[in-house]
Amino acid sequence: MQAAPLDPRTVKREQRTTWDGIGPGWEASLETFERGAAAVTGRLLALGGVRRGHRVLDVATGLGEPALAAARMVGPAGRVLGTDISPAMLEIARRRAGELGNVKFAAGDLESLDLEPGLAPGSFDVVLSRWGLMFAVDHAALFRSLAGLLAPGGVLAAAVWGPPQAVPMMSLGYSVLGERLELPPPPAGQPGPFSMSDPGRLARVLAGAGFTGVSVEEFTVPFRFGSTREWVDFTRAVTPRALIRRVGERFGSEDDPATWGAVGTAAERFRSADGGLSLPSTALCLRAVAPSGGAPSGRPSSR
Ligand SMILES: C[S@@+](CC[C@H](N)C(=O)[O-])C[C@H]1O[C@@H](n2cnc3c(N)ncnc32)[C@H](O)[C@@H]1O
């Protein structure tokens, strides 16, 4: 049976609701997450060549990364704009920015930033994104739109996830919940964490969107958890509310000990010598240079 075609408006509405719900839990687990994720931020800043005075756009910034790190790097002569579909995530990002005067946050769908009034073509030196681009419905149109926002020769540097089996930090919890709730596997081609996990295809779509000098490298993110408790708390914090509600409906309580116990047990094989858990996970870090003659135009497109 063929899957029903995606309605982008429904996808966006669901994404907004999902991430608005995750925001506060993510903030509570931010330190645990950034212990590993900060290494990817460092790699993206290096790949993008971010330096003082640069104009930087961070797409799907969530709680403000890598926008805040970029803002510290570009200094007072530079400026950074972080965009995201979730107002709740952005509210936390603004709070985290504190006194930083060179960073702003604004709501925006990553697939139509080039249509936002005030975002002129060619107005950024670097576009960054850490684990956000995979939520696009139309990858080719997304990359064309980002190419158009970059100045000629500007750089897109972004991280997406590798395939699920190489990303236990994300896929382990989902697979336990999926089994316990008897969820069908997500239909192929859906926007989601693993939709850009094929490096060859990613490079081809980037080149097709007009980018040059495209590279896609594997980066092992050293996710570590001090204890099983910390791992389970983190997994729960970043699980969509809709799934947690289903745990409650099916097992009588959202705190169902058997479910969260199974999440803990599944990570046992990642136990490290110091008694903690080590779940190294593979990100794909891409770098692509915007064409000097402007991006190929034309909306909409196929993936
Ligand atoms: C995994 S989080 C990554 C957040 C942040 N960049 C980080 O690395 O911590 C994914 C983010 O993508 C955002 N997102 C999902 N779909 C989006 C869309 N269509 N447009 C803009 N942001 C989107 C979510 O709201 C969420 O903040």
Ligand as a Chemical Component Dictionary entry (heavy atoms), coordinates in Angstrom:
data_LIG
# 
_chem_comp.id                   LIG 
_chem_comp.type                 NON-POLYMER 
_chem_comp.pdbx_formal_charge   0 
_chem_comp.three_letter_code    LIG 
# 
loop_
_chem_comp_atom.comp_id 
_chem_comp_atom.atom_id 
_chem_comp_atom.alt_atom_id 
_chem_comp_atom.type_symbol 
_chem_comp_atom.charge 
_chem_comp_atom.model_Cartn_x 
_chem_comp_atom.model_Cartn_y 
_chem_comp_atom.model_Cartn_z 
_chem_comp_atom.pdbx_ordinal 
LIG C1  C1  C 0  17.074 18.219 17.684 1  
LIG S1  S1  S 1  16.538 19.860 17.921 2  
LIG C2  C2  C 0  18.071 20.701 17.646 3  
LIG C3  C3  C 0  18.124 22.042 18.334 4  
LIG C4  C4  C 0  19.484 22.713 18.376 5  
LIG N1  N1  N 0  19.941 23.143 17.067 6  
LIG C5  C5  C 0  20.501 21.836 19.046 7  
LIG O1  O1  O 0  21.365 21.280 18.363 8  
LIG O2  O2  O -1 20.433 21.679 20.276 9  
LIG C6  C6  C 0  15.624 20.178 16.454 10 
LIG C7  C7  C 0  15.023 21.569 16.361 11 
LIG O3  O3  O 0  14.435 21.690 15.060 12 
LIG C8  C8  C 0  13.297 22.513 15.186 13 
LIG N2  N2  N 0  12.438 22.307 14.017 14 
LIG C9  C9  C 0  11.746 21.207 13.635 15 
LIG N3  N3  N 0  11.094 21.429 12.476 16 
LIG C10 C10 C 0  11.400 22.701 12.110 17 
LIG C11 C11 C 0  11.034 23.520 11.003 18 
LIG N4  N4  N 0  10.232 23.067 10.031 19 
LIG N5  N5  N 0  11.511 24.781 10.947 20 
LIG C12 C12 C 0  12.318 25.270 11.926 21 
LIG N6  N6  N 0  12.691 24.541 12.998 22 
LIG C13 C13 C 0  12.251 23.262 13.093 23 
LIG C14 C14 C 0  12.673 22.077 16.495 24 
LIG O4  O4  O 0  11.771 23.018 17.009 25 
LIG C15 C15 C 0  13.921 21.866 17.363 26 
LIG O5  O5  O 0  14.231 23.015 18.091 27 
# 
loop_
_chem_comp_bond.comp_id 
_chem_comp_bond.atom_id_1 
_chem_comp_bond.atom_id_2 
_chem_comp_bond.value_order 
_chem_comp_bond.pdbx_ordinal 
LIG C1  S1  SING 1  
LIG S1  C2  SING 2  
LIG S1  C6  SING 3  
LIG C2  C3  SING 4  
LIG C3  C4  SING 5  
LIG C4  N1  SING 6  
LIG C4  C5  SING 7  
LIG C5  O1  DOUB 8  
LIG C5  O2  SING 9  
LIG C6  C7  SING 10 
LIG C7  O3  SING 11 
LIG C7  C15 SING 12 
LIG O3  C8  SING 13 
LIG C8  N2  SING 14 
LIG C8  C14 SING 15 
LIG N2  C9  SING 16 
LIG N2  C13 SING 17 
LIG C9  N3  DOUB 18 
LIG N3  C10 SING 19 
LIG C10 C11 SING 20 
LIG C10 C13 DOUB 21 
LIG C11 N4  SING 22 
LIG C11 N5  DOUB 23 
LIG N5  C12 SING 24 
LIG C12 N6  DOUB 25 
LIG N6  C13 SING 26 
LIG C14 O4  SING 27 
LIG C14 C15 SING 28 
LIG C15 O5  SING 29 
# 
